[in-house]
Amino acid sequence: MENKRHDAKCLTITYLTKGSYLSLNGSDKEADNISSIKKIQMADGKDYPYCSSQAVRRALREQLRTLGCELSEGVASDTEKGAATTKCDPQKYIDDDLFGFMKAGAKTIKRTSPVRVSPLISLEPYRGELDFGTNYMSVTSGGNPNIFETEIHSGFYRGTILIELDRVGEASPGDLYELSLNSKEKQERVSLLLDAIQNLWTVGRQTRFLSDMSPKFVCAALLRVKNPIFLESVFVENNQVKYPIILQTIHDFKDVLIDYVIGERKGFFESDNAETASIGEAFQRMKQWLTEIYND
């Protein structure tokens, strides 16, 4: 690949994860004693569970906190009936920079997120499984057992994250906030985000449905344009990633592709691909790109 890292406009990462026993994201209740999961009906007429992009963004924020970042806490609106927002200080807070904000008022202050997140969508349909539970706390207080059920699922999930590298740490003309980071600070923030992605752990429903949602497979590309090229190009069949469509995607976008890396959890799939890196090596490669991009 021709080394033109300074032309990079985005880093896009499509990843696969798998859960054996999941209830990732709650939906509206269909019945009083059933807690549903979010689902979307595809063209085949089947329902596929998903974890919303809002939940994924919340999970990334919380992982940044775990990594030692100070986050911009929510504050009440200073206008009547206004919505709560963050402190709206992207110069100081990494999450205000990466995930954006909006503060309505006489002059609306907003930042469009340079980190774009897709829902985490299952590649396998919902099969109708339910987890049966009973709340015995009501018994100890003299009542009857509170019986409930929760929809559960098992299978592979696919998600994509696109990072607008040219916007991280930079304000746009007309923005009503301060944001001007040096190259080292920009690199550090994107590197921390990569750590959060590599260690993705959804924060909802983990008490009874603990799951490891960290990537087991990644396709990452550094591009001169902003396009999530692998978003609809990663599939699994018989516990094996379908590589031909990935390789065709790389070929189709070679004119705007600066570099790419494919990584997998070795030993996780039916057979290892000798030409792919490990997950750890793939994320280290991405961090090396950042060093070259933000090198003054």
C-alpha positions in Angstrom: 0.0 0.0 0.0 1.2 3.5 -0.9 2.1 5.3 2.3 -0.1 8.4 2.3 -1.3 8.3 5.9 -1.7 12.1 6.1 -4.5 11.9 3.4 -6.6 9.7 5.7 -10.1 10.9 6.3 -11.5 8.0 8.2 -10.8 4.7 10.0 -13.7 2.2 9.6 -13.9 -1.0 11.6 -16.5 -3.7 11.0 -16.4 -6.4 13.7 -18.0 -9.7 14.6 -18.8 -10.9 18.1 -20.7 -13.9 19.4 -22.8 -14.6 22.4 -24.0 -18.0 23.7 -26.7 -16.7 25.9 -27.7 -13.1 25.3 -30.4 -10.5 26.2 -28.5 -7.4 25.0 -31.0 -4.6 24.6 -34.5 -4.3 26.0 -37.5 -3.3 23.9 -41.1 -2.4 24.7 -42.9 -5.1 26.6 -45.3 -7.2 24.6 -46.8 -8.7 27.7 -46.8 -7.8 31.4 -44.4 -10.7 32.4 -42.2 -10.8 29.3 -39.2 -8.6 28.8 -38.5 -8.4 25.1 -35.3 -7.7 23.2 -35.0 -5.4 20.2 -35.6 -7.0 16.8 -35.8 -6.0 13.2 -37.6 -8.0 10.5 -35.5 -8.7 7.5 -36.5 -9.4 3.9 -36.7 -13.2 4.7 -39.6 -12.4 7.0 -37.6 -13.4 10.1 -36.8 -11.3 13.2 -33.2 -10.6 14.0 -32.1 -9.3 17.4 -30.0 -6.1 17.6 -28.3 -3.9 20.1 -29.0 -0.3 19.3 -26.3 2.2 18.3 -27.2 4.3 21.4 -26.5 1.3 23.6 -23.2 0.7 21.8 -22.2 4.3 22.2 -23.1 4.2 25.9 -20.9 1.1 26.2 -18.0 2.8 24.6 -18.3 5.8 26.9 -18.4 3.6 30.0 -15.3 1.7 28.8 -13.5 5.0 28.3 -14.4 5.7 31.9 -13.0 2.4 32.9 -9.8 3.2 31.0 -9.3 6.3 33.2 -10.9 9.0 31.1 -12.8 11.8 32.8 -16.2 12.0 31.2 -18.5 15.0 30.7 -21.4 14.3 33.1 -24.9 15.2 32.3 -26.3 18.6 33.5 -29.8 19.9 33.7 -31.0 22.3 31.0 -30.9 26.0 31.9 -34.0 26.6 29.8 -37.6 25.7 30.7 -38.5 22.2 29.5 -35.1 21.9 27.9 -33.4 18.5 27.7 -30.4 17.6 29.8 -27.1 17.6 28.1 -23.4 17.2 28.8 -21.0 20.0 29.8 -20.4 20.6 26.1 -16.7 21.0 26.6 -14.9 18.9 23.9 -11.5 20.6 24.7 -11.5 19.0 28.1 -13.7 15.9 27.8 -13.0 13.1 25.4 -16.6 12.0 25.1 -17.8 15.5 24.1 -15.2 15.4 21.4 -15.8 11.9 20.1 -19.6 11.5 20.6 -20.8 15.1 20.2 -23.5 17.0 22.0 -26.3 19.6 21.6 -27.3 22.3 24.0 -30.5 24.2 23.0 -30.9 27.8 23.9 -30.9 31.3 22.5 -27.9 30.1 20.5 -27.9 26.3 20.0 -24.4 24.8 20.7 -23.9 21.4 19.0 -21.2 19.1 17.8 -21.9 16.3 15.3 -20.2 13.2 16.5 -17.1 12.2 14.5 -17.6 8.7 15.7 -20.4 7.0 13.7 -21.8 3.8 15.2 -24.1 1.2 13.6 -26.4 -1.1 15.6 -24.9 -4.4 16.5 -27.2 -6.7 14.5 -27.5 -10.5 14.7 -26.6 -12.6 11.7 -29.0 -15.3 12.9 -32.8 -15.0 13.5 -34.6 -15.0 16.8 -35.8 -18.5 17.6 -38.3 -17.8 20.3 -36.2 -18.8 23.4 -37.3 -17.5 26.8 -35.5 -17.4 30.1 -37.9 -18.2 33.0 -37.4 -16.3 36.3 -39.1 -15.7 39.6 -38.7 -12.8 42.0 -38.9 -14.3 45.5 -38.4 -10.9 47.2 -42.2 -10.5 47.0 -42.6 -13.8 48.9 -40.4 -12.7 51.8 -42.6 -9.6 52.1 -45.8 -11.7 52.3 -46.8 -11.7 48.6 -46.8 -14.2 45.8 -43.8 -15.1 43.7 -43.4 -12.7 40.8 -43.0 -14.9 37.7 -41.4 -13.3 34.6 -39.7 -14.3 31.3 -37.0 -12.7 29.3 -36.3 -13.2 25.6 -32.8 -14.6 25.0 -30.7 -15.3 21.9 -27.5 -17.0 20.7 -25.4 -16.2 17.7 -23.0 -13.9 15.8 -23.5 -10.2 15.8 -22.0 -7.6 13.4 -21.3 -4.0 14.0 -19.4 -1.1 12.4 -17.7 2.0 13.7 -16.5 4.8 11.5 -14.1 7.4 12.9 -13.8 10.7 11.1 -10.1 11.2 11.7 -10.0 14.7 10.3 -12.6 15.9 12.7 -11.4 14.5 16.0 -10.0 17.3 18.1 -11.0 20.0 15.6 -13.8 22.5 15.6 -15.5 23.4 12.3 -16.0 27.0 11.1 -18.9 28.6 13.0 -18.9 26.2 15.9 -19.7 27.9 19.2 -17.2 26.0 21.4 -13.4 25.7 21.8 -11.7 22.7 20.4 -8.1 22.7 19.1 -6.0 19.7 20.1 -2.4 19.1 19.1 -1.5 16.0 17.1 -0.4 14.0 20.2 -3.7 14.7 22.0 -5.7 13.6 18.9 -3.7 10.4 18.6 -4.2 9.7 22.3 -8.0 10.1 22.1 -8.4 7.9 19.0 -6.1 5.3 20.6 -8.2 5.2 23.7 -11.3 4.7 21.6 -9.6 1.7 19.9 -8.9 0.3 23.3 -12.6 0.7 24.2 -13.7 -1.0 21.0 -11.3 -3.9 21.5 -12.7 -4.3 25.0 -16.3 -3.6 24.2 -18.6 -4.7 27.0 -22.3 -3.7 26.8 -23.5 -2.3 30.1 -27.1 -3.3 30.0 -28.5 -6.6 31.3 -25.2 -7.9 32.5 -26.3 -8.9 36.0 -28.1 -12.1 34.8 -26.9 -12.3 31.2 -23.1 -11.7 31.4 -21.7 -11.7 27.9 -18.4 -11.0 26.2 -19.2 -8.7 23.3 -15.6 -7.8 22.4 -14.6 -8.3 18.7 -13.8 -11.8 17.7 -13.1 -10.7 14.1 -12.3 -7.3 12.6 -12.0 -5.7 9.2 -10.4 -2.3 9.4 -9.6 0.2 6.6 -7.9 3.5 6.4 -9.5 5.6 3.7 -9.1 8.8 1.7 -13.0 9.1 1.8 -15.6 8.5 4.5 -17.3 5.2 3.7 -18.0 2.2 6.0 -16.9 -0.2 3.2 -17.2 -3.5 5.2 -20.6 -2.7 6.8 -22.5 -5.1 4.6 -19.6 -7.3 3.6 -18.9 -9.5 6.6 -20.8 -12.8 7.0 -20.4 -16.1 8.8 -21.4 -19.6 7.4 -20.8 -22.8 9.4 -18.8 -21.0 12.0 -16.4 -19.6 9.3 -16.0 -16.1 8.0 -16.8 -15.7 4.3 -13.6 -14.2 3.0 -14.3 -13.8 -0.8 -16.7 -10.9 -0.4 -14.2 -9.1 2.0 -11.4 -9.5 -0.5 -13.7 -8.3 -3.3 -14.6 -5.2 -1.2 -10.9 -4.5 -0.7 -10.3 -4.7 -4.5 -13.3 -2.6 -5.3 -12.1 0.3 -3.1 -8.4 0.1 -3.9 -8.3 3.6 -5.3 -9.3 5.2 -2.0 -7.9 2.6 0.3 -4.7 3.6 2.1 -4.3 0.5 4.2 -6.3 -2.3 5.7 -6.0 -5.1 8.3 -8.0 -8.2 9.0 -7.8 -9.8 12.4 -9.4 -12.8 14.1 -9.4 -14.5 17.5 -7.2 -17.4 16.7 -8.8 -20.8 17.4 -12.3 -19.2 17.7 -13.6 -20.1 14.2 -13.8 -23.4 12.5 -10.3 -22.9 11.1 -7.8 -20.1 11.3 -6.9 -18.1 8.3 -3.1 -18.0 8.1 -3.1 -14.6 6.3 -5.0 -12.8 9.0 -3.5 -11.2 12.1 -4.7 -11.9 15.6 -7.1 -9.5 17.2 -4.4 -7.9 19.3 -2.1 -7.6 16.3 -4.9 -6.0 14.2 -5.5 -3.3 16.9 -1.8 -2.6 17.2 -1.6 -2.1 13.4 -4.4 0.4 13.7 -2.5 2.3 16.4 0.6 2.3 14.2 -1.5 4.0 11.5 -2.4 6.7 14.1 1.3 7.3 14.9 2.0 7.9 11.2 -1.2 10.0 10.6 -0.6 12.3 13.6 3.2 12.5 13.3 4.0 16.2 12.8 
